Amino acid sequence: MVVNIFLVVILVTILLISRETQKMMRGSNEKLTDLKRELERLQKALEDKNLLTGSIAHEIKNPLSAILF
């Protein structure tokens, strides 16, 4: 009888730990998803910045080369 109660207590403890672990994992997955979206947004912004600065550098260089050469 004592062994059965002990086993029930262990089983309930395992189930509670499992439930808490699942909640923590869900929260972690949501955070990872948010971080991934933010990373993609920042990568796109960096790409846009690089295209813009490349275009500006090209536009500045061309008139100067006509004057200098």
QUIMO-V541068 format. One record per backbone hydrogen bond with DSSP energy under -0.5 kcal/mol. CO is the residue of the C=O (numbers start at 1). NH is the residue of the N-H. Records with the same first field share a line. If there is no record, write none. Layout:
CO: NH ; NH
//
This chain:
1: 5
2: 6
3: 7
4: 8
5: 9
6: 10
7: 11
8: 12
9: 13
10: 14
11: 15
12: 16
13: 17
14: 18
15: 19
16: 20
17: 21
18: 22
19: 23
20: 24
21: 25
22: 26
23: 27
24: 28
25: 29
26: 30
27: 31
28: 32
29: 33
30: 34
31: 35
32: 36
33: 37
34: 38
35: 39
36: 40
37: 41
38: 42
39: 43
40: 44
41: 45
42: 46
43: 47
44: 48
45: 49
46: 50
47: 51
48: 52
49: 53
50: 54
51: 55
52: 56
53: 57
54: 58
55: 59
56: 60
57: 61
58: 62
59: 63
60: 64
61: 65
62: 66
63: 67
64: 68
65: 69
//
